[in-house]
Amino acid sequence: MKILKIISAIFLFSLLMYAFVAAGDPNSQIREIYRSIKIFKNDHAPIYSEKDLNEKIFETRKNLKKEAFATFKDFIYEDNLDIGLDKEREVKVRTLDNGYSIKVASYKTNFLNLVKRSPEIGPAYLDIYNDNLIIAQENGLFFSTSIDQLNKNYNSVKVKEIRSNIHKFTQYFDFFGQGQFGIKDILILDDMIYVSYINQVEEDCFNISILKSEMGDYLKFSKFFSPKECVKNRWKSNNDNVYTAYDNKEFNAHQSGGRIVEYHKGKLLFSTGDFRQRELAQDIKSYLGKILVIEIKTGDFRIISSGLRNPQGLYFSNKYSEIWETEHGPNGGDEINLQKTIDPENIQNFGWPISSYGAHYGYGEYKQKNNTFYLEENRKAEIYKKFPLHKSHSDYGFIEPLFQFSPSVGISQIIEYPATHLSKENKRIFIHGTMGYKTNNTSKDLSLYFLTLNYKNEILQLEQFEIDGRVRDLIIDKKTKQIYFSDDLNGKIGLINIEKSSIESS
């Protein structure tokens, strides 16, 4: 082991020295170092140091020559990583108006510590495999923990790291550092894991793609769905130091969608965002701003929905052959959308950016009067001439949202809870999360929402349960009906139990 550490240290130092000689400006130097070191570090560095590493990377930019080696010298492999989940004492309990008792417990992690977009900590996506909860942090780190121990309310639950070769496909600085880039969802189906991620197709040109791997102790990823279409992060003239008039200042990789869910046998559903290239959502030649059906065997796809901005939640009801999608609006206008007709010959259009109940950023704001928010827009702004954001969908031939939130709540994943597990009432129960910010007066929602409908999909109740957490992902265990969620305000994993209340059942 000592010999391995010495060799590792020499290798790291060699990489650093090569980067200093080969690279030019400080930014390119640190990117080159990071790109080289990350591949090596994947197998030879403690994963719980990710947060510290990223912080040191940015500090190093300030004084590159003095601190560069210190940035990496402590990240030599350790055999036994002490990573786990610790149960928090506080359990939130509430009886909803629909007669169901909700109990929310949470586990604090010591490994979900990545700061992607402050104050978010440890953004992660979830799925279930062989009675284990699989956790994928946005920077490509994978973990596994026992569902049985979580459900038995153990005070401390061990977590195992699952190593992978994902960094082979993500060799650009911004995937690992702070910002918009990273993993956007995972799906485990038939012993395969599918991972959507922001893919750099060519220098500074990105799209949303999918990798796949067989499940196991090591995930050996390969490309599954990787279109050539990409969106430029910045457009330059022939002189790389001069930006053209076509600078793409509104590029936003966080506005990429990326949800993957099981569809009919042998097929997946995949949602894509428009990367803030609004016109792509209505361009049928582009796969962005759409919902796609992808053939698992071939990777071939068909568009079945268009007019989407940033789909953050996706659910398919096999029983009713429906697609439920949750959508981030611009400044306001978050949507819950329902697609009943699934026909590639008749693509359903949800209207973005022609129709939206929100406003373009910078050209509209919410004001408050008598505890009610109302929107003021500068409708004369040039951007509204091309992207009008009409306050009706149906008047312009688009599908109206089933429900919309104005101001925004930062709506996230949506799932259906089997009401038959609780009663035989003719009701359907959907749960979705929100990803607000405490510092944002109009979008501070940190809650779970419980949506009760009848079988005509008419809303009976929509109830908010505040949990002080940004719910990025939700997953339900089909065996136990236990619900799990990731909370990237606090770097936590949460558990939701739903029961018929004693008052209702007595």
C-alpha positions in Angstrom: 0.0 0.0 0.0 2.9 2.4 0.8 4.4 1.7 -2.6 1.0 2.4 -4.3 0.7 5.7 -2.4 4.2 6.7 -3.5 3.6 5.8 -7.1 0.2 7.6 -6.9 1.8 10.8 -5.6 4.5 10.7 -8.3 1.8 10.2 -10.9 -0.2 13.1 -9.6 2.8 15.4 -9.4 3.8 14.5 -13.0 0.3 15.4 -14.2 0.5 18.7 -12.5 3.9 19.6 -13.9 2.9 18.5 -17.4 -0.2 20.7 -17.1 1.9 23.7 -16.1 4.2 23.3 -19.1 1.6 22.4 -21.7 -1.1 24.9 -20.9 -1.2 28.7 -21.3 -3.5 30.8 -19.2 -4.3 29.9 -15.6 -7.9 28.8 -16.4 -6.8 26.4 -19.0 -4.0 25.1 -16.7 -6.4 24.3 -13.9 -8.9 22.8 -16.3 -6.2 20.6 -17.7 -5.1 19.5 -14.3 -8.6 18.8 -13.2 -9.4 16.8 -16.4 -6.3 14.7 -15.9 -6.6 14.2 -12.2 -10.3 13.4 -12.3 -9.8 10.2 -14.3 -7.1 9.0 -11.9 -9.0 10.2 -8.8 -12.0 8.1 -9.7 -10.3 5.0 -8.4 -7.7 6.5 -6.0 -9.4 9.2 -3.9 -11.9 9.3 -1.1 -15.3 10.4 -2.5 -16.3 12.3 0.7 -13.7 14.9 -0.2 -15.6 16.0 -3.4 -16.8 19.2 -1.8 -13.4 20.2 -0.5 -11.8 19.3 -3.8 -14.1 21.6 -5.7 -13.6 24.4 -3.2 -9.9 24.1 -3.5 -10.0 24.0 -7.3 -11.6 27.5 -7.3 -9.3 28.8 -4.6 -6.3 27.6 -6.7 -7.3 29.8 -9.6 -6.4 32.8 -7.4 -2.9 31.6 -6.8 -2.2 28.8 -9.2 1.6 28.2 -8.8 1.6 28.3 -5.0 -1.4 26.1 -4.3 -1.8 23.8 -7.3 0.0 20.8 -5.8 -1.6 21.3 -2.4 -5.0 21.0 -4.1 -4.5 17.4 -4.9 -1.8 16.0 -2.6 -4.2 14.7 0.0 -6.5 12.9 -2.4 -4.7 9.5 -2.4 -6.9 6.4 -2.1 -8.1 5.2 1.2 -9.3 1.6 1.5 -12.2 2.0 4.0 -14.5 4.9 3.4 -16.7 5.6 6.3 -19.9 6.7 4.5 -23.4 6.3 5.7 -26.8 7.7 6.6 -27.7 8.9 10.1 -31.3 9.1 11.1 -32.6 12.5 12.3 -34.8 12.7 15.4 -37.4 15.0 14.0 -40.2 13.2 12.2 -42.9 15.4 10.5 -46.4 14.1 10.8 -49.6 15.5 9.4 -53.1 14.4 8.6 -54.3 15.8 5.2 -57.8 16.9 4.4 -58.1 13.8 2.1 -58.0 11.6 5.3 -54.5 10.3 4.9 -51.8 10.5 7.6 -48.4 11.5 6.2 -45.1 10.8 8.1 -41.8 12.2 6.8 -38.5 11.0 8.2 -35.0 11.8 6.9 -31.5 10.6 7.0 -28.5 13.0 6.9 -25.7 11.9 4.6 -22.0 12.4 4.9 -21.4 11.8 1.2 -23.9 14.0 -0.6 -21.9 17.1 -0.2 -21.4 18.5 -3.7 -22.3 22.2 -4.0 -23.5 22.6 -7.6 -25.6 25.7 -7.3 -25.5 27.4 -3.9 -27.3 26.8 -1.6 -28.0 23.3 -3.1 -26.0 20.5 -1.4 -25.7 17.0 -2.9 -28.3 17.1 -5.7 -29.1 13.4 -6.4 -31.4 11.0 -8.2 -32.8 7.7 -6.9 -33.9 4.2 -8.0 -34.3 0.8 -6.5 -32.4 -2.4 -7.3 -32.4 -5.8 -5.5 -33.8 -4.3 -2.3 -31.2 -1.5 -2.3 -31.7 2.2 -2.8 -29.4 3.4 -5.5 -28.3 7.0 -5.2 -26.6 9.0 -8.0 -25.1 12.4 -7.1 -25.1 14.9 -9.9 -21.3 14.8 -10.5 -21.3 11.1 -11.4 -20.8 9.4 -8.0 -23.0 6.3 -7.3 -24.0 4.8 -4.0 -26.1 1.9 -2.6 -27.8 1.3 0.7 -30.1 -1.2 2.2 -33.9 -0.5 1.9 -34.6 -3.0 4.7 -32.4 -1.0 7.2 -34.0 2.2 6.1 -37.5 0.9 6.6 -36.7 -0.6 10.0 -35.6 2.9 11.1 -32.0 2.0 12.0 -30.3 5.0 13.5 -27.3 4.5 11.2 -27.2 2.8 7.8 -24.1 1.9 6.0 -23.6 3.1 2.4 -21.5 1.5 -0.3 -19.8 3.4 -3.1 -20.4 1.9 -6.6 -17.5 2.8 -8.8 -17.9 3.4 -12.5 -16.2 4.6 -15.7 -18.7 7.5 -16.2 -15.9 10.0 -16.2 -14.8 8.6 -19.5 -17.8 10.4 -21.0 -17.7 13.6 -18.9 -14.2 14.9 -19.4 -14.9 18.6 -19.2 -14.3 20.7 -16.2 -17.9 22.0 -15.6 -19.4 18.6 -15.2 -17.6 18.2 -11.8 -17.5 21.8 -10.7 -20.2 24.3 -9.6 -22.8 25.2 -12.2 -25.4 23.7 -14.4 -23.9 20.5 -15.7 -24.1 16.9 -14.5 -26.4 13.9 -14.2 -30.1 14.7 -14.6 -31.8 11.3 -13.8 -31.4 7.5 -13.5 -33.6 4.6 -14.3 -32.9 0.9 -13.5 -34.8 -1.5 -15.7 -34.1 -5.2 -16.4 -30.7 -5.2 -14.7 -29.6 -2.2 -16.6 -29.1 1.4 -15.4 -29.7 4.3 -17.7 -28.2 7.7 -16.8 -29.1 11.0 -18.4 -26.4 13.6 -18.4 -25.2 16.9 -20.0 -23.0 15.7 -22.8 -20.3 17.9 -24.4 -20.7 16.8 -28.1 -17.9 19.2 -29.2 -16.0 22.0 -27.6 -18.5 24.2 -25.7 -21.5 22.6 -27.5 -23.9 20.5 -25.3 -27.0 18.3 -25.3 -28.8 15.9 -23.0 -27.9 12.2 -23.7 -28.2 8.8 -22.0 -25.6 6.3 -20.9 -26.3 2.7 -20.0 -24.6 -0.1 -18.0 -25.3 -3.5 -16.5 -25.9 -3.3 -12.8 -23.1 -4.6 -10.7 -20.3 -3.7 -8.3 -18.7 -1.7 -11.1 -20.7 0.2 -13.7 -19.1 0.1 -17.1 -21.1 2.7 -19.1 -21.5 2.9 -22.8 -23.4 5.3 -25.0 -27.1 4.5 -25.4 -28.7 7.7 -26.8 -26.4 10.4 -27.9 -27.7 12.7 -30.7 -25.4 14.9 -32.7 -27.5 18.0 -32.2 -26.1 20.3 -29.6 -26.4 23.9 -28.3 -23.5 26.3 -28.2 -22.5 27.6 -24.9 -20.7 30.5 -26.6 -20.4 31.3 -30.3 -17.2 33.0 -31.4 -15.8 34.4 -34.6 -12.6 33.1 -36.2 -10.7 35.1 -33.7 -11.3 33.2 -30.5 -10.8 36.3 -28.4 -13.6 38.2 -30.0 -17.3 37.4 -29.4 -19.7 37.9 -32.3 -23.1 39.6 -32.3 -24.7 36.2 -32.1 -23.3 35.5 -28.6 -25.6 32.9 -27.0 -25.8 34.7 -23.6 -29.0 32.8 -22.5 -27.5 29.3 -22.8 -28.6 27.3 -19.8 -27.7 23.7 -19.4 -29.8 23.5 -16.2 -32.8 23.9 -18.5 -32.3 20.5 -20.0 -35.0 18.2 -18.6 -33.6 14.7 -18.7 -36.2 12.5 -17.0 -36.2 8.8 -18.0 -39.1 6.4 -17.2 -40.3 3.0 -18.3 -42.8 3.0 -21.1 -44.3 0.0 -22.8 -42.2 -3.2 -23.0 -38.9 -2.5 -24.7 -39.3 1.3 -24.7 -38.4 4.3 -22.6 -39.8 7.8 -22.2 -37.3 10.6 -22.2 -38.0 14.3 -21.6 -35.7 17.0 -22.9 -35.5 20.8 -22.2 -34.6 23.6 -24.6 -31.4 24.8 -23.0 -33.1 28.2 -23.1 -33.1 28.1 -26.9 -36.8 28.8 -27.0 -37.4 28.2 -30.7 -36.3 24.6 -30.4 -39.3 23.6 -28.4 -41.6 24.2 -31.5 -39.0 22.9 -34.0 -40.1 19.4 -34.9 -36.6 18.8 -36.5 -35.0 19.2 -33.0 -35.3 16.6 -30.3 -35.0 19.3 -27.6 -38.0 20.6 -25.7 -39.8 17.3 -26.3 -40.9 14.0 -24.9 -39.4 11.1 -26.8 -40.2 7.4 -27.1 -36.8 5.5 -27.3 -36.5 1.9 -28.5 -34.2 0.1 -26.0 -32.8 -2.4 -28.5 -31.9 0.2 -31.2 -31.8 3.6 -29.5 -34.2 4.9 -32.2 -36.6 7.6 -31.1 -39.9 9.2 -32.0 -41.2 12.6 -30.8 -44.6 12.4 -29.1 -44.8 15.8 -27.3 -43.4 19.2 -28.1 -43.6 22.7 -26.7 -41.7 22.0 -23.5 -39.4 24.3 -21.6 -37.7 22.3 -18.8 -39.5 19.0 -17.9 -38.5 18.2 -14.3 -41.0 15.4 -13.6 -42.2 12.5 -15.8 -44.6 9.6 -15.0 -46.3 7.0 -17.2 -49.5 5.3 -16.1 -49.6 1.9 -17.9 -53.1 1.4 -16.6 -54.6 4.5 -18.2 -51.9 4.9 -20.9 -51.3 8.5 -19.8 -48.1 10.6 -19.5 -47.8 13.1 -16.6 -45.2 15.8 -16.9 -44.2 18.6 -14.6 -42.7 21.7 -16.1 -40.6 24.6 -14.9 -42.0 27.8 -16.3 -39.9 30.9 -16.7 -40.6 33.5 -14.0 -43.9 31.8 -13.0 -46.1 29.3 -14.8 -44.8 26.0 -13.4 -47.1 23.4 -14.9 -48.6 19.9 -14.3 -49.3 18.5 -17.7 -51.4 15.5 -18.7 -51.0 13.8 -22.1 -53.9 11.4 -22.9 -53.2 10.9 -26.6 -49.9 9.1 -27.4 -49.5 9.1 -31.2 -46.3 9.9 -33.1 -48.5 10.9 -36.0 -50.3 13.4 -33.8 -47.7 15.1 -31.7 -49.2 16.8 -28.7 -48.1 20.4 -28.2 -47.9 22.1 -24.8 -47.3 25.6 -26.1 -43.9 26.8 -25.0 -42.7 29.5 -25.8 -45.9 30.7 -27.5 -48.0 30.2 -24.4 -47.0 30.3 -20.7 -48.5 31.7 -17.5 -45.1 33.0 -16.6 -43.0 36.0 -17.7 -39.6 36.2 -19.4 -36.8 36.7 -16.9 -36.0 40.4 -16.6 -39.3 41.5 -18.2 -41.8 40.6 -15.5 -42.0 40.5 -11.7 -44.5 39.4 -9.1 -45.9 41.9 -6.7 -47.9 41.3 -3.6 -51.2 42.8 -2.6 -53.5 41.6 0.2 -51.4 38.3 0.5 -51.9 37.7 -3.2 -49.2 37.7 -5.9 -49.9 39.3 -9.3 -47.7 39.5 -12.3 -46.5 42.7 -14.0 -44.9 42.2 -17.4 -43.2 44.5 -19.9 -45.2 43.2 -22.8 -43.6 45.8 -25.1 -40.1 44.2 -24.8 -38.6 42.9 -28.0 -38.5 39.3 -26.8 -42.3 39.2 -26.6 -42.5 39.8 -30.3 -40.9 36.4 -31.0 -41.9 34.5 -27.9 -45.3 36.1 -26.8 -46.1 33.9 -23.7 -49.9 34.2 -24.3 -51.9 33.6 -21.1 -53.9 30.9 -22.8 -52.9 27.6 -24.3 -56.2 26.4 -25.8 -56.9 29.7 -27.6 -53.7 29.0 -29.7 -54.2 25.3 -30.3 -52.1 24.0 -27.4 -52.9 21.7 -24.4 -53.8 23.6 -21.3 -51.9 22.5 -18.1 -54.0 20.5 -15.7 -52.7 22.9 -13.0 -50.2 25.8 -13.0 -48.3 27.6 -10.2 -47.8 31.3 -10.4 -45.4 32.3 -8.9 -43.2 29.3 -9.5 -42.7 26.6 -6.9 -39.8 24.9 -8.6 -41.9 21.8 -9.3 -39.9 18.5 -9.5 -40.6 14.8 -9.9 -44.2 13.5 -9.9 -45.3 10.0 -8.9 -48.7 8.3 -8.4 -49.4 6.6 -5.2 -51.8 3.5 -5.5 -54.9 4.7 -3.7 -56.1 1.1 -3.6 -53.3 0.4 -1.1 -55.3 2.6 1.3 -58.9 2.2 0.3 -61.3 1.3 -2.6 -62.4 4.8 -3.2 -62.5 6.1 -6.8 -59.6 8.4 -6.3 -56.1 8.9 -7.6 -53.3 10.3 -5.5 -50.2 12.1 -7.1 -47.2 13.4 -5.2 -44.7 16.0 -6.4 -41.9 17.9 -4.8 -40.8 21.5 -5.0 -37.3 23.1 -5.2 -37.7 26.7 -3.9 -35.3 28.9 -2.1 -35.7 30.4 1.3 -34.2 33.7 0.1 -36.7 34.1 -2.8 -39.9 35.7 -1.6 -42.0 34.5 -4.5 -40.4 31.0 -5.0 -39.5 29.8 -1.5 -41.6 26.7 -1.6 -39.8 23.7 0.1 -42.7 21.2 0.2 -44.4 18.1 -0.9 -47.7 18.4 -2.7 -50.5 15.8 -2.5 -52.9 16.0 -5.5 -56.1 14.0 -5.2 -58.2 13.5 -8.4 -61.2 11.5 -9.4 -61.1 9.1 -12.3 -62.1 11.8 -14.7 -58.8 13.5 -13.7 -60.7 16.4 -12.0 -58.8 17.9 -9.1 -60.5 17.3 -5.8 -57.7 18.6 -3.5 -54.2 19.9 -3.7 -52.5 20.0 -0.3 -49.1 21.4 0.6 -46.9 19.7 3.2 -43.9 21.9 4.2 -40.8 19.9 4.9 -38.1 22.6 4.6 -36.3 20.6 1.9 -35.7 20.9 -1.9 -37.2 17.6 -3.2 -35.3 16.8 -6.4 -36.3 13.2 -6.9 -39.1 10.9 -5.7 -39.3 7.1 -6.1 -41.8 4.5 -4.9 -41.0 0.9 -3.9 -43.5 -1.2 -5.8 -43.2 -3.9 -3.2 -43.7 -2.0 0.0 -45.3 1.2 -1.2 -42.6 3.1 0.7 -41.6 6.4 -0.9 -38.1 7.8 -0.9 -36.9 11.3 -1.9 -33.6 13.2 -2.2 -33.3 16.6 -0.5 -30.6 18.9 -2.0 -31.2 21.7 0.4 -29.7 19.6 3.2 -28.0 16.7 1.5 -30.5 14.2 2.9 -32.5 11.1 1.9 -36.1 11.2 3.0 -38.8 8.6 3.6 -42.6 9.1 3.2 -45.1 6.8 4.8 -48.8 7.2 4.0 -51.5 5.6 6.0 -55.2 5.9 6.5 -55.7 8.2 9.5 -57.1 6.8 12.7 -59.9 9.4 12.7 -60.9 8.5 9.1 -60.8 4.7 9.7 -62.7 4.8 13.1 
